[in-house]
């Protein structure tokens, strides 16, 4: 797999758009499958994905923006860690929602702890760690000029 810093702008753009399109096609297929398969778990998962499709596309677009900025030369690549941190925090938000769905499907309240005040705290912590780590990686190991 290519290093994120060596990806071209067009490569990052094309791969992200292809990923979003494939996700939407698979989601459409899952929606069509719910007409034929009467599984309550499948219905809940597809409903969950339908309810969170905008969040998932937003995550993909934010990571795309980070990839596009990281493909640029210094100082134009400085916003890249910020977009990566925002994308990481939104990804954690989605995962926490997925844990709540798993609790609802299984009936076991293992992940119900994440529904209260802990969820925003986890997201902010992930954002800060990803931001610090992104800028540290950017300045410790800067991309080489071609």
C-alpha positions as CSV (number, residue, x, y, z in Angstrom):
1,X,0.0,0.0,0.0
2,X,1.3,3.4,-0.9
3,X,2.3,5.9,1.8
4,X,-0.4,8.5,2.3
5,X,2.2,11.3,1.6
6,X,3.1,9.9,-1.8
7,X,-0.4,9.6,-3.2
8,X,-1.3,12.0,-5.9
9,X,-4.3,14.3,-5.8
10,X,-6.0,12.4,-8.6
11,X,-5.3,9.0,-7.0
12,X,-6.7,10.1,-3.7
13,X,-9.8,11.6,-5.4
14,X,-10.5,8.7,-7.6
15,X,-10.0,6.0,-4.9
16,X,-12.3,7.9,-2.4
17,X,-15.0,8.4,-5.0
18,X,-14.8,4.8,-6.0
19,X,-15.1,3.8,-2.3
20,X,-18.1,6.0,-1.8
21,X,-19.8,4.6,-4.9
22,X,-19.1,1.0,-3.9
23,X,-20.5,1.6,-0.5
24,X,-23.7,3.1,-1.9
25,X,-24.1,0.2,-4.3
26,X,-23.7,-2.3,-1.5
27,X,-26.2,-0.3,0.7
28,X,-28.7,-0.4,-2.2
29,X,-28.1,-4.2,-2.5
30,X,-28.7,-4.6,1.2
31,X,-31.9,-2.6,1.0
32,X,-33.1,-4.8,-1.8
33,X,-32.1,-7.9,0.1
34,X,-34.4,-6.9,3.0
35,X,-37.4,-7.5,0.7
36,X,-36.4,-11.2,0.4
37,X,-34.8,-12.0,3.7
38,X,-36.9,-11.6,6.8
39,X,-34.3,-11.3,9.5
40,X,-34.9,-8.8,12.2
41,X,-31.1,-8.4,12.7
42,X,-30.6,-7.7,9.0
43,X,-33.4,-5.2,9.0
44,X,-32.0,-3.4,12.0
45,X,-28.5,-3.2,10.5
46,X,-29.8,-1.9,7.1
47,X,-32.0,0.7,8.9
48,X,-29.0,1.7,11.0
49,X,-26.9,2.1,7.8
50,X,-29.7,4.1,6.1
51,X,-30.0,6.4,9.1
52,X,-26.2,7.0,9.2
53,X,-25.5,7.1,5.5
54,X,-24.9,10.9,5.6
55,X,-22.5,10.5,8.5
56,X,-20.6,7.8,6.6
57,X,-20.4,9.9,3.5
58,X,-19.3,13.0,5.5
59,X,-16.6,10.9,7.1
60,X,-15.4,9.8,3.7
61,X,-15.4,13.4,2.3
62,X,-13.5,14.7,5.4
63,X,-10.9,12.0,5.0
64,X,-10.7,12.8,1.3
65,X,-10.0,16.4,2.1
66,X,-7.3,15.3,4.4
67,X,-5.8,13.0,1.8
68,X,-5.9,15.9,-0.8
69,X,-4.2,18.3,1.6
70,X,-1.6,15.7,2.5
71,X,-0.7,15.1,-1.1
72,X,0.3,18.8,-1.4
73,X,3.7,20.2,-0.5
74,X,4.5,22.0,2.7
75,X,2.9,24.6,3.8
76,X,-0.2,23.6,1.9
77,X,-0.4,20.3,3.7
78,X,-0.8,21.8,7.1
79,X,-4.6,21.4,7.2
80,X,-4.3,17.6,6.6
81,X,-3.9,16.5,10.3
82,X,-6.9,18.6,11.2
83,X,-9.1,16.8,8.7
84,X,-7.7,13.5,9.8
85,X,-8.6,14.3,13.4
86,X,-12.1,15.4,12.5
87,X,-12.5,12.2,10.5
88,X,-11.2,10.1,13.4
89,X,-13.6,11.7,15.8
90,X,-16.6,11.2,13.5
91,X,-15.5,7.6,12.9
92,X,-15.5,7.1,16.7
93,X,-19.0,8.6,16.8
94,X,-20.2,6.1,14.2
95,X,-18.5,3.2,16.1
96,X,-20.2,4.2,19.3
97,X,-23.6,4.3,17.5
98,X,-22.7,0.8,16.1
99,X,-22.0,-0.5,19.7
100,X,-25.4,0.8,20.8
101,X,-27.0,-1.0,17.9
102,X,-25.2,-4.2,18.9
103,X,-26.6,-3.7,22.4
104,X,-30.1,-3.4,21.0
105,X,-29.8,-6.4,18.7
106,X,-28.3,-8.7,21.3
107,X,-30.3,-7.4,24.3
108,X,-27.1,-7.2,26.4
109,X,-26.4,-3.7,27.7
110,X,-22.6,-3.9,27.6
111,X,-22.0,-0.8,25.6
112,X,-24.8,1.3,27.1
113,X,-22.0,3.1,29.0
114,X,-21.2,5.0,25.8
115,X,-24.6,6.7,25.5
116,X,-24.1,9.2,28.3
117,X,-21.4,11.8,28.9
118,X,-18.6,9.4,28.1
119,X,-19.3,9.4,24.3
120,X,-18.5,13.1,23.7
121,X,-15.5,12.8,26.0
122,X,-14.1,9.8,24.0
123,X,-14.7,11.7,20.7
124,X,-12.9,14.8,22.0
125,X,-10.0,12.7,23.3
126,X,-9.6,10.9,20.0
127,X,-9.7,14.3,18.2
128,X,-7.0,15.7,20.3
129,X,-4.8,12.6,20.1
130,X,-5.2,12.4,16.3
131,X,-4.5,16.1,15.9
132,X,-1.4,16.0,18.0
133,X,-0.2,12.8,16.4
134,X,-0.9,14.1,12.9
135,X,1.1,17.3,13.4
136,X,3.9,15.4,15.2
137,X,4.1,13.0,12.2
138,X,4.0,16.0,9.8
139,X,6.9,17.8,11.4
140,X,9.0,14.9,12.6
141,X,9.0,13.1,9.2
142,X,8.1,15.8,6.6
143,X,7.4,14.6,3.0
144,X,10.4,14.6,0.8
145,X,10.5,16.9,-2.2
146,X,10.3,15.1,-5.6
